[in-house]
């Protein structure tokens, strides 16, 4: 029957699109059942709607109480019979109840070789700018389990991406993102086969 996925995303949703395409083509034995965003105008929600996937906007603006927000997200995941949660550019911390109930089944993709360039504030272009500023010759992508502390969960897989002479944060970001779309499907396939 396949695995039921929930994807959380805050931005444009290109990683989400890679997951949806892989599910629809049969490359992943899974189905994206729900997409959750903390940004009501996110491209991720628009992409999900185009594919007929249930979408939800949960943020402090919608539900100000942190415990109630956590409970609402958990209720949504339960109602959609979710097996695995994947964070694909989701810029909010998950609540403790969601992390407890889904322990070991929440994964995140991060645009660096953790533990380098991880932690609070290290997302998107900030990561690539830090890599360039440090004079690194390589960076990459990490997929890891999510725990309470930012970017500290068990590393599942990493892929290296070279930093080229003349790279800017923007050119590096574009090259890493293109690789993310391939890597996310490959690693999700391995995760799904173990569930």
C-alpha positions as CSV (number, residue, x, y, z in Angstrom):
1,X,0.0,0.0,0.0
2,X,3.0,2.3,0.5
3,X,4.0,4.7,3.1
4,X,2.0,7.9,4.0
5,X,4.1,11.0,4.1
6,X,3.6,14.4,5.6
7,X,5.9,17.0,4.2
8,X,6.5,20.3,6.1
9,X,7.8,23.2,4.1
10,X,8.0,27.0,4.5
11,X,9.2,28.2,1.1
12,X,8.9,27.4,-2.6
13,X,8.6,23.7,-2.2
14,X,11.0,22.5,-4.9
15,X,12.1,19.6,-2.7
16,X,8.5,18.8,-2.0
17,X,7.9,18.7,-5.8
18,X,10.7,16.2,-6.2
19,X,9.0,14.0,-3.6
20,X,5.6,14.3,-5.2
21,X,6.9,13.5,-8.6
22,X,8.8,10.4,-7.3
23,X,5.6,9.2,-5.6
24,X,3.4,9.8,-8.6
25,X,5.9,8.1,-11.0
26,X,6.2,5.1,-8.7
27,X,9.9,5.7,-7.9
28,X,8.9,6.0,-4.2
29,X,6.4,3.4,-2.7
30,X,4.7,6.3,-0.9
31,X,2.1,9.0,-1.1
32,X,2.3,12.5,0.2
33,X,-1.0,12.7,2.2
34,X,-0.6,16.1,3.7
35,X,1.6,19.2,3.3
36,X,1.9,21.6,6.3
37,X,3.4,25.1,6.2
38,X,3.9,27.9,8.7
39,X,3.7,30.3,5.7
40,X,0.2,30.7,4.2
41,X,1.6,32.1,1.0
42,X,4.3,29.4,0.5
43,X,4.9,27.9,-2.9
44,X,4.8,24.5,-1.2
45,X,1.1,24.8,-0.4
46,X,0.4,25.9,-4.0
47,X,2.3,22.9,-5.4
48,X,0.5,20.5,-3.1
49,X,-2.9,21.9,-4.1
50,X,-2.1,21.5,-7.8
51,X,-1.7,17.7,-7.0
52,X,-4.8,17.4,-4.9
53,X,-2.9,17.0,-1.6
54,X,-4.4,18.1,1.6
55,X,-2.8,21.4,2.8
56,X,-2.7,23.0,6.2
57,X,-1.3,26.4,7.4
58,X,-0.3,26.2,11.0
59,X,1.6,29.1,12.6
60,X,1.6,31.3,15.7
61,X,-0.6,33.7,13.8
62,X,-3.3,31.0,13.5
63,X,-2.9,29.4,16.9
64,X,-0.9,31.5,19.4
65,X,-0.6,28.8,22.2
66,X,2.4,26.6,21.5
67,X,0.9,23.5,23.1
68,X,-2.4,24.0,21.2
69,X,-0.4,24.4,17.9
70,X,1.5,21.2,18.6
71,X,-1.8,19.4,19.3
72,X,-3.4,20.7,16.1
73,X,-0.5,19.5,14.0
74,X,-0.5,16.1,15.8
75,X,-4.3,15.7,15.2
76,X,-3.8,16.5,11.5
77,X,-1.0,13.9,11.2
78,X,-3.1,11.3,13.0
79,X,-6.2,12.0,10.9
80,X,-4.2,11.4,7.7
81,X,-2.6,8.2,9.0
82,X,0.9,9.5,8.6
83,X,3.9,7.1,8.8
84,X,6.8,9.4,8.2
85,X,7.3,13.2,8.4
86,X,9.8,14.9,6.1
87,X,10.9,18.5,6.7
88,X,11.8,20.0,3.3
89,X,12.8,23.6,4.0
90,X,10.6,24.0,7.1
91,X,11.8,26.9,9.2
92,X,10.0,26.3,12.5
93,X,10.7,23.9,15.3
94,X,8.3,21.0,15.7
95,X,6.5,20.7,19.0
96,X,7.6,18.2,21.7
97,X,4.4,16.0,21.3
98,X,4.9,15.6,17.6
99,X,8.5,14.7,18.1
100,X,7.7,12.2,20.9
101,X,4.8,10.4,19.0
102,X,6.8,10.3,15.7
103,X,10.2,9.6,17.4
104,X,12.7,8.2,14.8
105,X,10.3,8.9,12.0
106,X,10.9,12.6,11.4
107,X,13.6,13.6,8.9
108,X,15.1,16.8,7.7
109,X,17.2,17.9,4.7
110,X,19.9,20.4,5.5
111,X,22.1,22.2,2.9
112,X,25.5,21.5,4.4
113,X,27.6,18.7,5.7
114,X,26.5,18.6,9.3
115,X,27.7,19.2,11.9
116,X,29.3,22.1,10.0
117,X,27.0,25.1,9.4
118,X,24.0,23.8,11.3
119,X,22.0,25.2,14.2
120,X,19.7,28.1,14.8
121,X,19.7,30.7,12.0
122,X,21.6,28.3,9.7
123,X,19.1,27.8,6.8
124,X,18.9,28.6,3.1
125,X,21.2,31.3,1.8
126,X,22.7,31.9,5.3
127,X,24.3,28.4,5.1
128,X,25.8,29.0,1.6
129,X,27.1,32.4,2.5
130,X,28.9,31.0,5.6
131,X,30.4,28.2,3.5
132,X,31.8,30.8,1.0
133,X,33.0,33.1,3.8
134,X,34.9,30.3,5.4
135,X,36.7,29.4,2.2
136,X,35.4,25.8,2.1
137,X,36.3,23.7,-0.9
138,X,33.3,21.5,-0.4
139,X,29.9,21.5,1.1
140,X,26.9,19.3,0.6
141,X,23.6,17.9,1.8
142,X,22.7,16.1,5.0
143,X,19.5,14.1,5.7
144,X,19.1,13.5,9.5
145,X,16.6,12.5,12.1
146,X,14.9,15.4,13.8
147,X,15.2,15.8,17.6
148,X,14.5,18.8,19.9
149,X,17.8,20.4,19.2
150,X,18.3,22.0,15.7
151,X,20.4,19.9,13.3
152,X,21.7,17.5,16.0
153,X,19.8,14.3,15.2
154,X,21.3,11.1,13.8
155,X,22.8,11.6,10.3
156,X,21.2,9.2,7.9
157,X,23.1,10.2,4.7
158,X,25.3,12.9,3.2
159,X,26.2,13.9,-0.3
160,X,29.2,16.2,-1.1
161,X,29.0,19.1,-3.5
162,X,32.2,20.9,-4.5
163,X,32.6,24.7,-4.0
164,X,33.9,26.1,-7.3
165,X,36.2,29.1,-7.8
166,X,34.1,32.2,-8.2
167,X,31.0,30.7,-6.5
168,X,28.7,33.1,-4.8
169,X,26.2,32.1,-2.1
170,X,23.5,32.1,-4.9
171,X,25.4,30.0,-7.4
172,X,26.3,27.5,-4.7
173,X,22.8,27.4,-3.4
174,X,21.4,26.6,-6.9
175,X,23.9,23.8,-7.4
176,X,23.2,22.3,-4.0
177,X,19.4,22.5,-4.5
178,X,19.6,20.7,-7.8
179,X,21.5,17.9,-6.1
180,X,19.0,17.9,-3.2
181,X,16.1,17.0,-5.6
182,X,17.9,13.8,-6.6
183,X,19.3,13.0,-3.1
184,X,16.0,13.4,-1.3
185,X,14.3,10.8,-3.5
186,X,17.2,8.4,-3.2
187,X,17.4,8.6,0.6
188,X,13.7,8.6,1.1
189,X,13.5,5.4,-0.9
190,X,16.0,3.8,1.5
191,X,14.1,5.1,4.6
192,X,10.8,3.8,3.2
193,X,12.2,0.4,2.4
194,X,13.1,0.1,6.1
195,X,9.6,1.0,7.4
